[in-house]
Structures are given as C-alpha cells and as structure tokens.
Amino acid sequence: MDYNSLFDLIISLEYGTKIHIGVLFFENHGFQKLVLPLQHTIHPRKICEHFKNTPNGFNRCFRCRNLAIKKALKDKAPFYGIINLQK
C-alpha cells in the first residue's frame, strides 16, 4: 500500500484556509514521505518577511524561532501559535 506524503497532508489541511503549517524535525529519519519544501519549515508569509526586513527584525525572528525550538525540546510535545491580524 502506498501512502501520501506529509506534504500532501499539509496541502490538504491548508486548502481554502489562511493557515500555514510549518514543521521542524529534530532528526533526519531518512523517510522520503516526510520531506518538506523549505516554505513549510520556516515562516514565509508576507507579514513575517516584512518584519524580517525591519531593523533588527531578522535577529528578533531568529531568536523567537530558537525559543520555540527550545520549548519543543524541553516539553517534548508539539505546540502552535495563532496570529490575529484583524485588530
């Protein structure tokens, strides 16, 4: 039996929504079905790119990403964040 890839699942979940799913693996399992394009391992959205291009924005983004990685390693559990831009 052939299964779809993780990327296929992500595309299906994102379809018709404004959500973006990014996944970071801490180990390379060598399983081809888990390989993701770069845009699903980082924050490539317009708002993220805007802030990355502000003074000190990239450094702040990088620190935030590192803190998220530390949280995942410490808690050993997945987590998510929601940004509400409708304010």
N, C-alpha and C positions, 0 to 999 in steps of 0.2 A: 504494500500500500504506500503510495506517495503522498506526503503531506505538503501543505502550503508552507511558505516561509513566514518568519516573524514579520518581515516587511509587508507581506501580503495582508497579514492580520492588522498591522498598524494602519495601512492604507484603508482597509475596510472600516476600522473604527473612526478614522478621521473624516471619512467621506461625508460631505454635506454638513459638516460642523466647522467651527472655528478653533477646534482643539489642535494641539500639536503634541505628539508623543515623542519623547526623546529617551533613549535607553543607553545606559553605560554599563558595559560588562567589566568586571574586575579581573577576569581571567579569560584567556582565549581557549575555548573548548574545541576549536577546530571543526565545528559543525557548520557546514555551509548554509543551512537553513536559518541560522541566527545572524548572519552577516547583514549589517545595515549600512545604507548610504550615510555619508557624513552629516547630512542635514537632519538625521534622526539620532545623532549622538551629541549635538550641540543645540543652542538656541539660535536659529537662523531667521527669526521673524523680524519684520521691519522695525518694531519697537526696540528689539534687542540690538539690532545693527545701529539704530540711531544713538542709543546710549553708549554703545561701544566706541562710537566716533566722537564723543564729547571729551573734554579734558578729563583725564584720569578715569574715564568711563570703562575702558577695556580692563584696567587694573582692578576696578571695583567688581566688574563682571567676573573676572578670573578668580578673585578672592571669594565671591559668592559661590561660584561653581565648586571651588575647593572645599568650602564649608559644607556644601551639600554632599560632596563625596565623603567627607569625614563623618557626617551624620549617618549616611547609609552604612558605612563600615562599622561605626560604633553600635548602631541599633540593629544591624543585620536584618533590615526589613525595607521593603520599598516604601516610597513616600511620593507625594505630589504637591504641586503648588498651583494656585489659581491667581491669575492677574485680572483684575476687573478694570478695564479701560473706559468704562461707560460713565465715569464720575463727572 
